[in-house]
C-alpha cells in the first residue's frame, strides 16, 4: 500500500506544483529574520524563564507516491548512500516540434546526411548533488503515450522502453562540466549537458518528416511518444554517484538535428523542444535494502537514535506528547504560562568528508492526519523555509504560536512533519537528524521562553 502526503494552508490545499516550488525557492533565497512575536516582552520587565526539558518523539515516514510531473527541476543520475541506500533518477519526457511540417529533405530524391544529433539539457541553479564524477548516460524511446493535461505521474511510474540505447557508441561516459559555456555555432551557450545520439536516429527523424509524422505535434507525439533519459549506476559503490539537476522548459534544453544535403554540403539544423506543452516526469527508484534507513522506516522506535529526511521520499516527524503538562506546576495545579518564544532545534549529523550534504533549507508543517499537513501559523507570520545553520549543524524552527495554540487548545497535538523545500519530486538531498535519545552530544529539543500570568 502506498502512502501519499499533501501539505495544506489553513483553508486551502496546495497541490504539489512547480509554481509552489518556485515560490518556496523565492522565500528561501531571501534571508528572513525570525518573527518578533514576544520580543517586546524580553526586556527584563518580566520574569522570563526558559526550559528545554520537553519530551520529543522522533521518527521518519516513507512517501512513495509523490507526484513528479511537470516539476520545475528534473533529476538525472544515480548514487549509493551508505545510510540511505541507492537512488536512481531518470527523466521521462515528450518532445515537441519547433515548427509544424518541417521539410528536412530538399526533395524526395535528395540524400540527406546526418552530421550529429545532440540532446542538450540546461543545468538548474543547483547543478548537482553528491559527487561530480564520470557518468554513463542512456537514452531510450518509450512506448507509453504521455498526456500533460489531467494526468498525474508518480516517482514510481517506470516507462516501457523500446529499441536500444540511442546514445552514440563511445560517447556515453563523461564527467559533466557544470561551468563550461560551450560554443554552439559561434555563440557561447549557458552551461548544459550535451549528449550525442546515434546519427541513425537522426535519419529516422528525416524519413519521418517525409511520411507526415512531423506534420504537427499530435502526429509527432504519436510517432515518437517520448524519451527516457537515465544513467547506468550498476557499478557504483557506497559513497559514489551523482544526481544532476536540470531545467527542461528552457531554450537551451532541446534535441537538435544537424544535417546536410550530400549534393551541396550546405549545413542545416532543426530543433525539437522541451516546452510547456510537453508531458514529463521524474522517475525515481530507491533501494534501501539492509540500510539503517530501512530499519527505521520499518520500526519507528529506532527514530529515537536517528531519523531521516530525503527529498521525494522521506519525511521527518516530531511529536511532543506531554506538551499539555506545561499548563500545570510540579504539584499538579493549574498553572498556565505566557509563551514568549518557542524554537524547535534539530541537530544534524553533517561531517566534512561526507559528500551527501544536508538540504539548504527545510519547511515545518503541522500534522492534520496520516496524509495531510498544513503550514504552521508561524509560517504565515513570515517565517518561511528555514535555512540550515552550517556552523552549528542544526535547523531552528520558530513555532511560538504553535506552542501557544497547543497549550490553549486551538492547535492539535499530532506533531509536525519536516519537508524538503521541493518536497514533491524536485530534489534528492537527504539529512540525518540526531534522534530524541541519541548517544551523540546534541539532542533535538524544544526551547520555550515563558513567563507566568
N, C-alpha and C positions, 0 to 999 in steps of 0.2 A: 504493500500500500504506500503510495507516495504521500509526501507531506508538502503542503503548499502554504506559503505565508504572504500576506499583504500588509502594507502599512497604511494607516488612515490618518486623516487630520481629525479634528474634533467632531466634524459633522460630515465630512465628505471622504470617500475612498479615493486614494490616488492609485491608479493603475501604474505598474512599474514601467514607466515610459522613458524614452530618450529625452523628452522635454524636461521631465522632473530631474533626470540625471544631470543635465546641463545646469539646471537651476541650483542643484546642490553643489556642483563644482564651483559655481559662481560664489555661493555663500562661503565655501571652503577657502577660495582664493583670497577673499577679503578677511583679513585678520580682525576678529571682533573681540572687544573687551567683554568680560562676563557682565551679566545684568547686574544692576545696582540694588537689587531687592535687599533691604535690610542694611545697606551700607551706612545709612544715616544713624543707625542705632549703635554702631560700633565706634562710639566716640568717647567711651569711658563714662557716660552719664548713666548707663545701665550696668547691672551686674551680669556681664556676659560670661558664659561658660561654654566650653567645647568638649564634646565627647566623641570617641570613635570606637566604642565598645559594642556596637550593634552586631548581632549575628547575621552573617550573609551565607546564602546557599548559592553555589556557582556550578554551572554545567553548560553543556552545548546541545544544540538541536540541529539535526540534519534537514536540509531542504533540497529535495531532488526534483522538484517540478517548477524550477524557475523559468519564466518566460524570457527568451533571449532574442526575440525577433525585433528587427529594426532598432537595435541599440545604437547609442551614439559612438561606441567603440567596439571594434571586433577583435577577437583574440585568436592568435595563431602560435602554436608551439607545444612543447612538452617539457615537463621537469619531474624529477623524483625528489621529494622532500623526505628527509629521514623521519619526521614526525607525522606528516600528513599523507605520505604515500605518493603515488604517481598521478599526474594530471595531464590530460591530452586535450588540446583545444584546436578545433577546426572551424572553418568558415564555410557555410553553405549559402550560396547566393545566385540570384539571377543576373543576367546581363541584359542591357537594352541597347538599341541602335542609336547612334548619334544622328542619323538621318534615315528616313524611310527609303527603301528600294535602292540602295547604293549600287552603282554599276562598277563592279570590281573587275570586270573583263572589258577590254576595249572593244571586243567584238566576239562573236560566238566562236570564231576560229583562232582567236589570239591565244598565245601561250604565255600565261602569267606565271612568273617565278616568285616564290615566297622567299624573301630575304630573312625575315625573322618574325616571330610572334612574341610580344613582350607583355607579361602581366605585371602591372605596376600597382603597388599598394602604399598609400601615404601613411607615414607614421603619425600616431597621435601625439599630443603634447607630452604624455608619459610614454616613452618609446618602448620600454621592455621591462620585464620582471625577472629576477634571479640572475643567471649568468648571461654574458654575451659571448657566445661560442659558436663553432660550426654547427649548422643545422641542415638536415636533408629534407627538402621540400617535395611535396607531391600534389598534383592537381588532376582531378578526375571529372569527367562528365557524369551527371546524375540522371536517373530515370524518373525521379519524383517531380510531379507538377507542383510548383510553388505559387502561392497566392498571397499578395501583400495585404489586401483588404479583408477584414472579417476572418482572419485566420491567426491562430496562436501557435507558435513554435517554441519548443522547450529544449533545455540543455541536453536532454537525453534523446532527442529526435535524430537518430542517425540516418543519413540519406542512403539510398541504394545507388551504388556507383556502377558505371557501365564503361567498358573498354579498359585500356591500360593507362598508366601514368602519362600525362601529357607533357611533363617537364622534359626538355630536351636532354638526351643522354649526355652525361659528362658535366652538366651544369646544375645538377640538383643540390649539391652540397656546397655551402658557402657560409661565411661568417657575415651576418648583416652589418652594414655600415649605417649607423643611425645619424651620422653627422654629415657625411659627404653629400653635396648637392650635385648630382650628375648633370653632365651636359647632354641634353637631348636636342639633336639638330645643332643649333648654335645658341641655345638658351639654357642657363643654369636653372634646374628644377629643384624645388624643395626635396629634402632627403626622403627617400622612399625605397622600398624593396622592389627589385626588378628580377622577375623570373622569366627565363627564356623557355618558351614552349616549343614543342616539336613542329617544324615547318609543315609537316603533313597535315596538322590541324588547321593551319592557315589555308592550305589548298582545299580542304573540306569546306571552309567558310566561303572561299571564292566560288566553288562549284555550287554551294547552296544559294548564292546570290543569283545564279543563272536558273535555278529551279523554283524561284519565287519564295524561298524560305526567309528572305530578308526583306520582304515587301513592306512589313510593318512589325511593330513589337509583338503583336499577337502571333503572327506567323513565325517570328524568330524564336519566341519562348516556347512555341510548340515544337520547333525543330531542335533547339538547344535549351533544354529545360533549366539548366544551371550548372554551376561548378562546385566541387567540393575541394577546398584548399586545406591541406593538412601537412604535418611533418611526420617523419619516421623517427619515433623516440624509443625504438625497441632496444637499442644498445646503451641507453642511459643507466647510470648507476646513481645511488643516493648522493645528493648534493649537486647534481648536474642538471642542466637543462635550461631552456629559455622560453618565455612567453612574450611574443611581440604584440604590441597594441597598434591598431590601425583605424584610420578614418576612411570609411568606404565612400561616403557621399561627399567626395572631393574631386575636383577636376583632375588631380594628379593620379587618382586611383582609376585605372581603366585597363582594357585589353586593347593593344594596338597591333594592327597587322601592317607590316612593312613589305612591299612587293613591287615588282616592275614587269613591264612587257618585255619579253625576250627579244622582241624586234627592235626596240629603240632604247632600252635601258633607262627610261625615264622613271625615277623613283616615285612611288605612290604610298599613301598610308590611309588607313581607316581605323577609327576608334569605336570600340564597344564600351558602353558606360555602366558604371555602378551608380545609378541615380536614385532619386526619391521615389521612383515607381518600382524599383526592384525589391522583391521579397528577399530577405536574407535572415540568417540567424547564426548564433554561436552554438556549435556542437561541442559539449564539454563532458568529458568522462573522467571519473575518479576511481582509483584502485587503492583502497586503504588497507588491504589485507595485511594483518599482522602488526599494524601500527598502534601507537598509544591513542591516536585519534579514534580509530575504530573501536578500541576497547572502551573509551569514554562515551562514545555515542551509544554503545550497547548497554553501558552501565553508568547512568548519570552520576551515581555516587562517587565515581572516580574524578569527577569535576572538582572535588574539594582539594585535590593536589594541583591540577592544572586544567584549564578549559580553553576553548578554541573558537576562533572566528576565521572563516575563509570566504572570500568573495565568491558569490554564485553558489555557495554550498552549505555553509555552516554559520549559525548564529550563536553568540554567547548569551547566556541567560543569568540574571542576578535576581534573587529573591531576598526579601528582608522579612522573615517570617514573624518576628516578635516586635515589629515596629510599634504596635499599639501599646506595648508595655511602657513606652516612654511617656504615656499620659498619666502614669502613676508613680508615687515615690517608693522608696525602699520598703515601706511598711504596707504597701498596697493601697494607699489612699489616693483618691483622685487628685492629680497634680499636673494639669495641662501646662504646656510650655509655649512661649513665643519663639517661633523658628526664625532666626535672623539669616542663617545661611546653611545650606546643606550641599556637600560635594561628595560624589561617588568617585573614589580613586581606585583605578585598576592598573596595578603594576604589570609590566610586560617583560617577558623573557626575550631579551634582544642582545645578542652577542656580536662583537665587532667582526668576527670571522664568518658570520652567517650571511650568506647571500640572499636569503629569503627574508627581506626586510619587512617590518610591520607597515600596515597601511598608514598613509599620511594623515588621515582623518577618519573619524567614525561618527555614527549617529546613535543616539539612545532613544528608544521608543517604549511606551507603556504597553504591557500585555493586556489585550482585551479577552482573547480566548486562545484556543490551540492553533488558530490560523491567523487571527488578526492582531495587529498592533496599531497604536496611534501615536502621533507625535506628542511629546510631553508638553505640558503647559509652559515650562521654562523655555522650550524651543520656540514657542510662539512669542516669547518675550524678546526674541532676538538672539538667543543662544543657539546658533545653528550647528553645523558639523564641527566637532571638536578636534583640534589639531593635536597630533602626537607630540608629547614633550620628550624630545630626543635626549635631553640632558638627564632628566630624572627617570627616563624609561617608564613612562606612565601616561595614561589618559585621565583627565579630570572632568567629570560631567557635573555641571551645576544643576541640581534638582531641588532647589529651595521650595518652590511652590508645590512640587510633587510631594515632598515630605510633609509639608504643612497640610496638604489636601488629604493625605492618608491619615494623618492624626486627627483631623476634624471630620473624617468620614465622607468627604466629597470625591476622593480618588480611591480606586480599587487597590487591593493589596496583592495582586497577582505577580507583581515584579516587572522586570524590564528586559528587553532584548537589545543586544548590541549589533548594529548593522554596519557593513561597509557603506561608504557614501554611494557607490554604484552597485546597490545590492541586488540588481535584477539581471546580472549576467554580463557586466562590462569590466570586471576586474577579477583577478585570481590571486591577489595578495592574501597573505594569511598572518595570523597573530597567535602567539601562545601567551595566555594570561596566567599569572600565578593564581592558584585556587584559594578558597577560603581557609584551608588548613594546610597550605603549602609548607614545606620544610625550609624554603628559602626565606631570606630576611624580610622582604616586603610582602605583606598580605593585602588583598583588596579590603577596602574599608569605607564606611560611610562617616564622614566628618560633619558633625552638626554643631553649629554655634547657636546658642539659645539663651533666653532669659526667662525668668518666672513672671507670672502675672502679678 
